[in-house]
Amino acid sequence: MGAVAVFLVARWVGLGGASLSGPRVVVAASTIDSGLPLLANQVRTLTWPAAAAPQGAFDGIEKVIGRVARQTMVPGEPVLESRLAPVDVKGGLSATLESGKRAITVRVNDVIGVAGFALPGSYVDVLVSARDGRNDPFSKIVLARVKVLAVAQETAGDPAKPKVVNAVTLELSPTEAERLDLARSVGSLSLALRNELDHSQLASDGTRLDDLLREPGHAAQPAQQLAAPPSKASARARAGRSPGIEEFRGTQRVRLEER
């Protein structure tokens, strides 16, 4: 009886699924790497519920063949217009850049590169460690939530297999690119991996050597200004005497108070 019930339920579910109707949507049949044109064997069409059809989807394979992927897509994921580069783009790393953005590469090692866990598509904060005008060491976040475009020459990576590389390419605005170029010329860089859903911006003044030596929970003390040596007039004023005028009459000294 249990087997019969399972058979009837499975048949009913199958009939119900076959009766669903909706538009045909192009989806990825295999993993599609960013920066590469789509091939015919990488996509296929599926019937999609009309009420849940994704915006920007395609209804024919011929409309996406040859288009360059701006982002990596996994099997079963709908191919959307927002994930493809413009029609005239021929491919390469430049096809994955957002409008108005620039790609800049920095040299890293196993420490700076977060032990290989900074993969294409990850988001990082960029820190610089250097010395200020007084030759005091400091560390400061100079760029926040920067997208990693590529590690070495790879634009796709497996999160389960971190890979230590010697170069990381970041996506920056022109102003951010200038800040990064200046930062790496004055000190050493480090990357801090962050959650890709974290959009918060941290306003930090940086950390200096005094901050490390200070006891936790103690607020920074304002810098003491060097006071000028007290003058004779101020010393007499603190002693309760006015400057006045002194006059010598023979062997006697007479003090004349100032009016």
C-alpha positions as CSV (number, residue, x, y, z in Angstrom):
1,M,0.0,0.0,0.0
2,G,2.9,2.4,0.8
3,A,4.5,1.6,-2.5
4,V,1.3,2.2,-4.4
5,A,0.7,5.5,-2.6
6,V,4.3,6.7,-3.4
7,F,3.7,5.7,-7.1
8,L,0.4,7.6,-7.3
9,V,1.9,10.7,-5.6
10,A,5.0,10.7,-7.9
11,R,2.8,10.3,-11.0
12,W,0.5,13.2,-9.9
13,V,3.5,15.5,-9.2
14,G,4.9,14.6,-12.7
15,L,1.6,15.3,-14.4
16,G,1.3,18.6,-12.4
17,G,4.8,19.6,-13.5
18,A,4.2,18.8,-17.1
19,S,1.0,20.9,-17.1
20,L,2.9,24.0,-16.1
21,S,3.1,26.6,-18.8
22,G,5.2,29.7,-19.2
23,P,7.9,31.4,-21.3
24,R,11.1,29.7,-22.3
25,V,14.1,31.2,-20.5
26,V,17.8,30.8,-21.4
27,V,19.8,29.4,-18.5
28,A,23.4,28.3,-18.1
29,A,23.9,24.6,-18.9
30,S,27.4,24.7,-17.5
31,T,29.7,27.1,-15.6
32,I,30.2,30.3,-17.6
33,D,33.4,32.2,-16.7
34,S,33.4,36.0,-16.7
35,G,35.2,37.7,-19.6
36,L,34.5,34.9,-22.1
37,P,31.9,34.8,-24.9
38,L,29.0,32.3,-24.5
39,L,29.1,29.2,-26.5
40,A,26.1,27.2,-27.8
41,N,26.9,24.2,-25.5
42,Q,27.0,26.4,-22.4
43,V,23.3,27.4,-22.5
44,R,19.9,25.9,-22.9
45,T,16.2,26.9,-22.4
46,L,13.8,26.0,-19.7
47,T,10.1,26.6,-19.2
48,W,9.7,29.2,-16.5
49,P,6.6,30.1,-14.5
50,A,5.1,33.2,-16.1
51,A,4.5,34.9,-12.8
52,A,8.2,34.4,-11.8
53,A,10.0,35.1,-15.0
54,P,13.2,37.1,-14.2
55,Q,13.5,40.6,-15.6
56,G,16.0,40.9,-18.4
57,A,15.9,37.2,-19.4
58,F,16.2,35.9,-22.9
59,D,13.8,33.5,-24.7
60,G,16.2,32.3,-27.4
61,I,19.7,30.8,-27.4
62,E,20.6,32.7,-30.5
63,K,20.3,36.0,-28.7
64,V,23.1,35.2,-26.2
65,I,25.6,33.3,-28.4
66,G,28.8,35.3,-28.7
67,R,27.9,37.7,-25.9
68,V,30.5,38.2,-23.3
69,A,29.7,37.3,-19.6
70,R,30.5,40.1,-17.2
71,Q,30.0,37.8,-14.2
72,T,30.5,34.1,-13.6
73,M,27.3,32.1,-14.0
74,V,26.5,28.6,-12.6
75,P,24.4,25.8,-14.1
76,G,20.7,26.5,-14.0
77,E,21.1,30.3,-13.5
78,P,19.1,32.5,-15.9
79,V,21.2,34.5,-18.4
80,L,20.3,38.1,-17.8
81,E,21.1,41.2,-19.8
82,S,22.7,42.8,-16.7
83,R,25.2,39.9,-16.5
84,L,26.4,40.4,-20.1
85,A,28.6,42.9,-21.7
86,P,27.3,45.2,-24.5
87,V,27.0,43.5,-27.9
88,D,30.1,45.1,-29.4
89,V,32.4,44.1,-26.6
90,K,34.9,41.4,-27.7
91,G,35.8,39.9,-24.3
92,G,38.7,40.0,-21.9
93,L,39.0,41.6,-18.5
94,S,37.8,45.0,-19.7
95,A,34.4,43.4,-20.5
96,T,33.8,42.7,-16.8
97,L,34.4,46.3,-15.7
98,E,31.5,48.4,-14.6
99,S,31.0,51.7,-16.5
100,G,33.4,54.3,-15.2
101,K,35.6,51.8,-13.4
102,R,39.3,51.0,-13.8
103,A,41.3,47.8,-13.2
104,I,44.6,48.2,-11.3
105,T,46.9,45.4,-10.2
106,V,48.9,45.3,-7.0
107,R,51.6,42.9,-5.9
108,V,50.7,40.6,-3.0
109,N,52.1,37.7,-1.1
110,D,50.5,34.9,1.0
111,V,49.9,37.4,3.9
112,I,48.7,40.4,1.9
113,G,46.5,38.2,-0.3
114,V,44.6,36.8,2.7
115,A,46.2,33.4,2.3
116,G,44.7,33.0,-1.2
117,F,41.1,33.5,0.0
118,A,40.7,36.7,-1.9
119,L,39.2,35.3,-5.1
120,P,37.6,36.9,-8.2
121,G,34.3,38.3,-7.1
122,S,35.3,38.8,-3.5
123,Y,35.3,42.2,-1.8
124,V,38.2,43.5,0.3
125,D,39.4,46.5,2.2
126,V,42.8,47.9,1.4
127,L,45.1,49.0,4.2
128,V,48.4,50.8,4.0
129,S,51.1,50.7,6.7
130,A,53.6,53.6,6.5
131,R,55.2,56.5,8.4
132,D,53.8,60.0,8.6
133,G,55.6,63.3,8.4
134,R,57.0,62.9,11.9
135,N,58.3,59.4,11.0
136,D,55.8,57.8,13.3
137,P,54.3,54.5,12.1
138,F,50.6,54.2,11.3
139,S,48.1,51.9,9.6
140,K,44.9,53.1,7.9
141,I,42.2,51.7,5.6
142,V,42.5,53.7,2.4
143,L,39.9,51.9,0.3
144,A,36.7,50.1,1.5
145,R,34.7,47.3,-0.2
146,V,36.8,47.0,-3.3
147,K,35.9,44.2,-5.8
148,V,38.5,41.7,-6.8
149,L,38.4,41.2,-10.6
150,A,41.2,38.6,-10.9
151,V,44.0,36.8,-9.1
152,A,47.1,36.4,-11.1
153,Q,45.7,35.9,-14.6
154,E,42.5,34.0,-13.5
155,T,39.1,35.7,-13.5
156,A,37.4,32.8,-11.8
157,G,38.2,30.8,-8.7
158,D,37.0,28.0,-6.5
159,P,36.2,29.1,-2.9
160,A,37.0,25.6,-1.7
161,K,40.5,25.8,-3.1
162,P,42.3,29.0,-2.1
163,K,45.3,29.8,-4.2
164,V,48.3,31.9,-3.2
165,V,49.2,34.3,-6.0
166,N,51.6,37.2,-6.4
167,A,49.2,39.7,-8.0
168,V,45.6,40.8,-7.5
169,T,43.6,43.0,-9.8
170,L,41.0,45.3,-8.2
171,E,38.1,47.3,-9.7
172,L,38.3,51.0,-8.7
173,S,37.0,54.4,-9.7
174,P,39.6,56.8,-11.1
175,T,39.9,58.6,-7.7
176,E,40.3,55.3,-5.8
177,A,43.0,54.2,-8.3
178,E,44.9,57.4,-7.5
179,R,44.7,56.7,-3.8
180,L,45.9,53.1,-4.2
181,D,48.8,54.1,-6.4
182,L,49.9,56.7,-3.9
183,A,49.4,54.3,-1.0
184,R,51.6,51.6,-2.4
185,S,54.3,54.2,-3.1
186,V,54.6,55.3,0.5
187,G,54.1,52.1,2.4
188,S,53.1,48.4,2.3
189,L,49.6,47.2,1.4
190,S,47.4,44.6,3.0
191,L,44.0,43.2,2.1
192,A,41.2,42.5,4.5
193,L,38.5,40.1,3.2
194,R,34.9,41.2,4.0
195,N,31.5,39.7,3.6
196,E,30.1,40.5,0.1
197,L,26.7,41.5,1.6
198,D,28.3,44.0,4.0
199,H,27.9,47.5,2.5
200,S,28.9,49.4,5.6
201,Q,31.4,52.2,5.4
202,L,33.9,52.6,8.3
203,A,35.2,56.1,9.0
204,S,38.6,55.4,10.6
205,D,41.3,57.8,11.5
206,G,43.8,55.0,11.4
207,T,45.9,53.4,14.2
208,R,49.3,54.7,15.4
209,L,51.9,53.3,17.7
210,D,50.5,55.1,20.8
211,D,47.2,53.4,20.2
212,L,48.8,50.0,20.5
213,L,50.7,50.9,23.7
214,R,47.6,52.5,25.3
215,E,45.6,50.3,27.7
216,P,42.3,49.1,26.2
217,G,39.3,51.3,27.0
218,H,41.5,54.4,27.7
219,A,40.7,57.4,25.5
220,A,43.5,59.1,23.7
221,Q,44.9,62.1,25.6
222,P,45.2,65.4,23.7
223,A,48.7,66.3,22.7
224,Q,50.3,68.7,25.2
225,Q,51.5,71.9,23.8
226,L,55.0,73.2,24.8
227,A,54.5,76.3,26.9
228,A,56.9,79.2,26.4
229,P,59.2,80.0,29.4
230,P,57.5,82.4,31.9
231,S,58.6,86.0,31.5
232,K,59.8,88.2,34.4
233,A,56.6,90.2,34.2
234,S,54.4,87.1,34.5
235,A,56.6,85.8,37.4
236,R,56.1,89.1,39.3
237,A,52.3,89.0,38.5
238,R,52.0,85.4,40.0
239,A,53.9,86.7,43.1
240,G,51.2,89.4,43.6
241,R,53.4,92.3,42.5
242,S,52.9,94.7,39.7
243,P,55.8,95.5,37.4
244,G,56.2,99.1,38.7
245,I,59.3,101.3,38.4
246,E,62.4,101.3,40.6
247,E,64.4,104.5,41.3
248,F,67.7,104.9,43.1
249,R,68.2,107.9,45.3
250,G,71.8,107.9,46.6
251,T,72.2,104.6,48.3
252,Q,68.5,103.9,48.7
253,R,66.3,102.1,46.2
254,V,62.7,103.3,46.0
255,R,60.0,101.4,44.2
256,L,57.4,103.5,42.4
257,E,54.1,101.7,41.7
258,E,52.8,102.0,38.2
259,R,49.6,104.2,38.0
